[in-house]
Amino acid sequence: MTIEIVVGLPHLSQGPILERARRMQRPMLISANCLSRWRTAAGGWREWRGWRTGTLDNAKGLKSLDLDSAGYVLMARYRGYPWSIADYMALAAAYPFRRFAAADYCCEAEIAGDREEVLDRIARMVATNRECRSRAGDLGILDRFMPVLQGRHPEDYERCAEALAWSMKPGVVVGVGSMCRREIHGPDGLLAVVAHLDRVLPPTGPRLHLFGVKGSALPWLLPFAHRVASIYSQAWGAAARSDARRRQVSKTDRLAAAHMERWTCAQLDRLREPPRRVRTTYRTAPVSVSADPWDAAIRQAHAEIRALIESGDLAHDEVTAGWIETWAADLYRRRHRAS
């Protein structure tokens, strides 16, 4: 088995980038955000106004095209999705994408600042996976649906996989998110996550698609080629910006297209390197937990709400900080009366 290189496209506008992508005949991926229509509302904020599905006609001639939900960008800019799951799934059905990823909740430290937030986002991730899958079945595109796992620690991804057990089947490609800012080595590194999932998933179960993986990781991933189906990156865009700054020239689409092809060729060369020995390390220190009764009530409130979200009894986008505190206060009072 080999690992497929999926190249990220910044847009589908006719021009040098799309022309080069057609000539390269590599699998490509676009973000839902690059197909969005926005307008500036009164007050200066941006307002989402639907999809520019007409630009999908420009994808003609590409080898294949995948769709990503743009989770990290949207969480960083808007703290959430500006569209509904129904909106996103309408986009997924508007073009014969090879694969479309579930709308996900990324768990990078820049987005999820503490442990409770990571766990909350995993619960929401389970709920959005379930809703995307259900709508995909209704739209007749279930065969192209790609579930996505999220987390901070390797065990988080296992928790997510257990909650999505209905997707962990042979022949299914499962996305693995929150990878692009992750180190290759270390107890929470890329290799630790992949090695952990390889151990806990069924041997003949799903293969993994890794979002945002550094090209330098490829030789280290080769021993997992039986499990890793593909990696995706748009790192060539950053290289193009850096090159333009260094040379003090404009970052034109023609310059960017050259970097896209050069980056892709470099990754294909890395696939021909000898596999490197995997040095994974695992955490041994226990996670400290506050003994304060109010902190304990907050943790329990989070846990109970997460369970309702994962079971589908509570909408994933309805929870607010005030609601959690009210729930925790009720738990705290009940414990105080019982004691």
C-alpha positions in Angstrom: 0.0 0.0 0.0 1.1 3.6 -0.6 0.1 6.9 1.0 -1.7 9.3 -1.4 -0.8 13.0 -1.5 -3.8 15.2 -1.6 -3.1 18.8 -2.7 -5.0 21.7 -1.2 -6.4 24.4 -3.6 -7.1 27.9 -2.3 -9.9 28.5 -4.9 -11.4 27.2 -8.1 -11.0 30.4 -10.2 -9.7 29.9 -13.7 -6.0 30.8 -13.9 -2.5 29.5 -13.4 -3.2 27.5 -10.2 -6.2 25.6 -11.7 -4.4 25.1 -15.0 -1.4 23.6 -13.2 -3.6 21.4 -11.0 -5.3 19.9 -14.1 -1.9 19.2 -15.6 -0.6 17.6 -12.4 -3.5 15.1 -12.3 -3.2 14.7 -8.5 -6.2 14.4 -6.1 -7.1 17.9 -5.0 -9.1 19.3 -2.0 -10.9 22.6 -1.4 -12.3 24.2 1.7 -16.0 25.0 1.9 -15.0 28.5 2.9 -13.5 29.2 -0.5 -16.9 28.5 -2.0 -18.7 30.9 0.4 -20.4 34.2 -0.5 -20.0 37.0 2.0 -21.2 40.5 2.4 -20.2 43.3 4.8 -23.1 44.0 7.0 -23.9 47.3 8.8 -21.3 47.6 11.5 -18.5 46.2 9.4 -18.8 42.5 10.2 -18.9 39.8 7.5 -22.2 38.0 6.9 -22.3 34.6 5.2 -24.7 34.7 2.2 -24.6 31.1 0.8 -22.5 29.1 -1.7 -20.9 30.0 -5.0 -21.7 26.6 -6.5 -21.2 27.9 -10.0 -17.4 27.9 -9.5 -17.5 24.1 -9.1 -17.9 23.9 -12.9 -14.3 25.0 -13.1 -13.2 21.7 -11.4 -13.7 19.9 -14.8 -10.5 18.2 -15.8 -9.2 17.6 -12.3 -8.3 14.0 -11.4 -10.6 14.2 -8.3 -11.8 16.8 -5.8 -12.4 16.4 -2.1 -14.3 18.8 0.2 -13.3 19.9 3.7 -15.5 21.8 6.1 -12.9 24.5 7.0 -13.3 23.9 10.7 -10.0 25.5 11.9 -10.3 28.6 9.8 -13.9 29.2 10.8 -13.3 28.5 14.5 -10.3 30.9 14.5 -12.1 33.7 12.7 -15.7 33.4 13.8 -15.6 31.0 16.8 -18.0 28.7 15.0 -19.7 27.8 11.7 -21.5 30.6 10.0 -23.7 28.0 8.2 -25.8 25.1 9.3 -25.1 21.4 8.8 -28.0 21.4 6.3 -26.3 24.2 4.4 -23.0 22.3 4.3 -24.5 19.1 3.2 -26.3 20.9 0.4 -22.9 22.0 -0.8 -21.6 18.4 -0.5 -24.5 17.2 -2.7 -23.9 20.0 -5.3 -20.9 18.3 -6.9 -19.7 14.7 -7.2 -16.9 15.2 -4.7 -14.8 12.0 -4.3 -15.0 12.5 -0.5 -16.5 15.2 1.7 -15.4 15.5 5.4 -17.8 15.7 8.3 -18.2 19.2 9.7 -15.8 19.1 12.6 -14.7 20.8 15.8 -10.9 21.2 15.9 -9.0 20.9 19.2 -5.8 22.9 18.7 -4.6 24.8 21.8 -5.4 28.1 20.0 -9.1 27.1 19.8 -9.6 24.8 22.8 -7.8 26.4 25.7 -8.5 23.8 28.4 -9.3 20.1 28.9 -13.0 20.6 29.4 -13.2 22.6 26.1 -11.4 19.7 24.3 -13.9 17.2 25.6 -16.8 19.5 24.8 -15.6 19.8 21.2 -15.2 16.0 20.9 -18.8 15.6 22.0 -20.0 18.2 19.4 -17.8 16.4 16.8 -19.6 13.1 17.5 -23.0 14.9 17.1 -22.0 16.6 13.8 -20.6 13.4 12.4 -24.0 11.7 13.1 -26.0 14.6 11.6 -23.8 14.7 8.5 -24.1 11.0 8.0 -27.8 11.0 8.4 -28.2 13.9 5.9 -25.8 12.2 3.5 -28.0 9.1 3.5 -31.1 11.3 2.8 -29.2 13.0 -0.1 -28.0 9.7 -1.6 -24.3 10.5 -1.1 -23.4 8.4 1.9 -20.8 6.4 -0.1 -18.7 9.6 -0.3 -19.0 10.7 3.3 -15.8 10.8 5.3 -16.2 10.8 9.1 -13.6 12.8 11.1 -11.9 12.2 14.4 -10.7 15.0 16.6 -8.7 15.3 19.9 -5.7 16.6 21.7 -4.2 13.4 23.2 -4.0 10.1 21.3 -6.7 8.7 23.7 -9.1 11.4 22.6 -9.1 10.1 19.1 -9.8 6.6 20.4 -12.8 8.1 22.4 -14.1 9.7 19.2 -13.6 6.5 17.2 -15.5 4.5 19.9 -18.4 6.9 19.7 -18.4 6.6 15.9 -18.1 2.8 15.9 -20.6 2.6 13.1 -18.0 4.2 10.7 -15.0 2.1 11.7 -15.4 -0.4 9.0 -13.2 -1.9 6.2 -13.1 0.3 3.1 -14.0 3.5 5.0 -11.6 6.4 5.0 -11.7 8.4 8.2 -10.3 11.9 8.6 -8.0 12.8 11.5 -8.0 16.4 12.4 -5.9 18.9 14.5 -2.7 17.6 12.8 -1.2 20.7 11.1 0.3 22.3 14.3 1.3 19.0 15.9 4.9 17.9 16.3 5.9 14.7 14.6 7.4 13.1 17.8 6.4 13.2 21.5 3.6 11.8 23.6 1.0 13.9 21.8 2.8 14.0 18.5 1.5 12.9 15.1 3.1 9.5 15.2 1.8 8.9 18.7 -1.8 9.6 17.5 -1.4 7.4 14.4 0.3 4.5 16.3 -2.5 4.6 18.9 -5.2 4.5 16.4 -3.5 1.7 14.5 -3.5 -0.3 17.8 -7.1 0.3 18.8 -8.9 0.2 15.4 -9.8 -3.2 13.9 -6.9 -4.6 11.8 -9.1 -4.7 8.8 -10.9 -1.6 9.7 -10.8 2.0 8.3 -7.8 3.7 6.8 -6.9 7.3 7.8 -6.8 10.6 6.0 -4.5 13.0 7.9 -5.3 16.7 7.5 -2.5 19.3 7.4 0.4 16.9 7.8 4.0 18.3 7.5 5.8 16.8 4.5 8.7 16.0 6.7 6.5 13.5 8.5 6.1 11.2 5.4 9.1 8.9 5.9 8.0 8.4 9.5 4.5 7.5 8.3 5.6 4.9 5.8 5.6 2.1 8.4 1.8 2.9 8.8 1.0 2.8 5.0 -1.3 -0.1 5.8 -3.4 2.3 7.9 -2.8 5.8 6.5 -4.6 6.2 3.2 -3.7 9.8 2.4 -2.4 13.1 3.7 -3.5 16.6 2.8 -1.7 19.9 3.0 -1.7 23.3 1.5 1.8 24.1 2.9 3.0 25.1 -0.6 0.9 28.4 -0.1 3.1 29.4 2.8 6.2 28.6 0.8 5.0 30.8 -2.0 4.3 33.7 0.4 7.8 33.3 1.9 9.4 33.2 -1.5 7.6 36.3 -2.6 8.6 38.2 0.5 12.3 37.1 0.2 12.4 38.2 -3.5 10.3 41.3 -2.8 7.8 40.4 -5.6 4.1 39.9 -5.7 2.7 36.5 -4.7 0.9 35.9 -8.0 -1.1 32.8 -8.9 1.6 31.9 -11.4 4.3 31.9 -8.7 2.0 30.0 -6.4 1.3 27.4 -9.1 5.0 26.7 -9.5 5.3 26.2 -5.7 2.3 23.9 -5.7 3.9 21.6 -8.3 7.3 21.7 -6.7 5.9 20.9 -3.2 3.9 18.0 -4.6 7.0 16.5 -6.4 9.0 16.8 -3.1 6.3 14.9 -1.2 6.2 12.2 -3.9 10.0 11.9 -3.6 9.7 11.5 0.2 7.4 8.5 -0.4 10.4 6.8 -2.1 12.6 7.3 0.9 13.4 4.3 3.2 10.8 4.1 6.1 12.2 5.6 9.3 12.1 4.0 12.7 9.1 5.3 14.7 10.0 6.7 18.1 6.8 7.2 19.9 6.6 8.1 23.6 3.6 8.0 25.9 2.5 10.1 28.8 3.1 8.5 32.2 2.3 11.4 34.5 -1.4 11.5 35.7 -3.5 14.6 34.9 -4.1 16.6 38.0 -7.7 17.2 38.9 -8.9 19.9 41.3 -10.7 18.7 44.5 -12.7 21.9 44.9 -16.5 21.0 45.1 -17.5 23.7 42.7 -14.8 22.6 40.1 -16.1 19.0 40.5 -19.7 20.2 39.8 -18.6 22.1 36.7 -16.8 18.9 35.5 -19.9 16.8 36.1 -22.1 19.4 34.4 -19.8 19.3 31.3 -19.8 15.5 31.3 -23.6 15.2 31.6 -24.1 17.7 28.8 -21.6 16.0 26.6 -23.4 12.7 27.0 -26.7 14.3 25.9 -25.0 15.9 22.9 -23.4 12.6 21.8 -26.7 10.8 22.2 -28.5 13.3 20.1 -30.7 14.5 22.9 -29.3 17.9 22.9 -28.3 20.1 19.9 -24.5 20.5 19.7 -24.8 24.3 19.1 -27.2 25.1 22.0 -24.8 25.0 24.9 -23.6 28.2 26.5 -21.3 29.0 29.4 -24.2 30.3 31.5 -26.2 27.1 30.9 -23.2 25.0 32.1 -22.9 27.1 35.3 -26.6 26.8 36.0 -26.4 23.0 35.5 -23.4 22.9 37.8 -25.1 25.0 40.5 -28.0 22.6 40.6 -25.5 19.7 41.0 -23.7 21.6 43.7 -26.8 22.3 45.7 -28.0 18.7 45.4 -24.6 17.4 46.7 -24.6 20.0 49.5 -28.1 18.9 50.6 -27.1 15.2 50.5 -24.1 15.8 52.7 
